[in-house]
Amino acid sequence: MLNSISFLTFAAVLSSIGLVPLASANVLPRVDIQRSAQRCHNPPNTDLDPQHMSIGASQIRIQISNTFGTTPLPITNAAISQPASGKAGAQAIQPTTIMGVTFNGGSESVSIPAGKVVYTDPIDYTVAPLSELTLTMYLAKGQSGNSITGHPGSRTTTWMQAGSDVNMTSVTGGSTKHWYFVTGVEAWAPSNSSAFVILGDSITDGRGSDDDSNNRWPDLVLAKMQASPATQNIGVVNEAAGGNCVLSGGLGPPLMTRYTRDGITQQGVKYIMIFEGVNDIGSGASDTSLIAAFKQIAADARKAGILVFGATITPLGTSYYSASREAIRQKVNKWIMASGGVYDAAVDFDAIVRDSSNPSQLASKYNSGDGLHPNVAGYQAIANAFPLDIFSKAAPKRKL
């Protein structure tokens, strides 16, 4: 059982974006500015979840999920604020930025049924691009059961503390590198805003990056996009899950069971990139089965009017490598780069980080140590090489 606690969630760079028309006086469309892929795992005693955001806004709402919980999730009250240091994973928050949030038209509390999500009411609250946001939640009764919704391997410190004060300015309890319950932040943004969703595994989730530093490769691409006027209106939505597989097995729901929820139905999504498959190949999947799965995801995304990008699978690492598996990786990568129109564009991540003299291996300067996950230098290399014109060049081809 999850005991009575306060949850403090730090949201960093507005990273999920989605658009829908509003049936209210506010004529701006709604946009996801933060998202994280979720799965079932055991509950903590206390929780402070850091999240990463992307574009700025003056009105937001927050999604809280009980998707994988088996009992109701009762939230007694909650508040948002900003960290005093402005950095991810901080313990202290700025007192003047604290604002209470409500649910269902003004209620301070809400009970989320098992398998469901809720949103806060719209919040008039300004967040800058690449800024940090915190959400503090108090659960007076806790959540019973052994399974809750969350995101292991967040690479960001979540702080936990017993007590009922959602207006606390410092958390003095324990900490963990998990996110819990908060699955998205949406913003009301100009109509030319859109979302770029990345479907991936631990490489996109940031294994090999630095904790509390927001230097996963999608974070670094986001920073590059925010520095370019042509892409400042595109939010980066990281829907990666460590250990994830495309077809079956792995950790969390396989991509084939989650791509609609985590990708196609996200608010305002205009672009989806698929960068996954290494865990499948390492588990014995064939090139034909992976390619068939990629074709299905792309076809469904295209039906929804979404542009689809591919990214080649990077080296298999010491634990997965064999000559036969490497041959499968090469076949899949060859198809990704020449997919016959299945993808609207593709980026050769493999070429960016592999060893030029031994192409089946990561370059030593980009190796985090296991041969599979790049280090921060490798993630920066991906960001440096990522073509920002992919967004403008792909759209005219499809006449979207």
Buried (B, 14 or more C-beta within 10 A) or exposed (E): EBEBBBBBBBBBBBBBBBBEEEEEEEEBBBBBBBBBBBBBBEBBBBBBBBBBBBBBBEBBBBBBBBBBBBBBBBBBBBBBBBBBEEBBBBBEBBEEBBEEBBBEEEEBBBBBEBEBBBBBEBBEBEBBBBBBBBBBBBBEBBBBBEBBBBBBBBBBBBBBBEBEEBBBBEBEBBBBBBBBBBBBBBBBBEEEBBBBBBBBBBBBBBBBBEBBBBBBBBBBBBBBBBEEEEBBBBBBBBBBBBBBBBBEBBBBBBBBEBBBBBBBEBBBBBBBBBBBBBBBBBBEBBBEBBBEBBBEBBEBBBEEEBBBBBBBBBBBBEEBBEEEBBEBBBBBBEBBBEBEEBBBBBBBBBBBBBBEEEEBBBBEEBBBEEBBBBBBBBBBBBBEBBEBEBBEEBBEEEEE
